[in-house]
Amino acid sequence: MPEPTLPAPAPDALILRDYLAADRTELANERTLLAYVRTALAFAITGGSVLHLLTGPLTTAGGVLLLLAAAATAVVGVWRYRRMRVRLAAARTPRERAR
């Protein structure tokens, strides 16, 4: 499914509210990335603790799955952050990019 593109407004059509909305969107994108990193870190700590403190084949498998989930969460978070950053940069006007 193709990504929808955001239309770029005319260079002189933006007002302060529009600039602030763009800044808020960029900050929200960064906060989302930090949430993915925090979740990946929690998975990794839990998986490492399970592997270190508990014994048995089932707990070992659970610990490994948690570590794999940590890696997957980090990769998905970075991928989504970069994709949104590119889309936001494409939607900015040339005058706004110079800021």
Beta strands, then each sheet from edge to edge (+ up, - down):
end
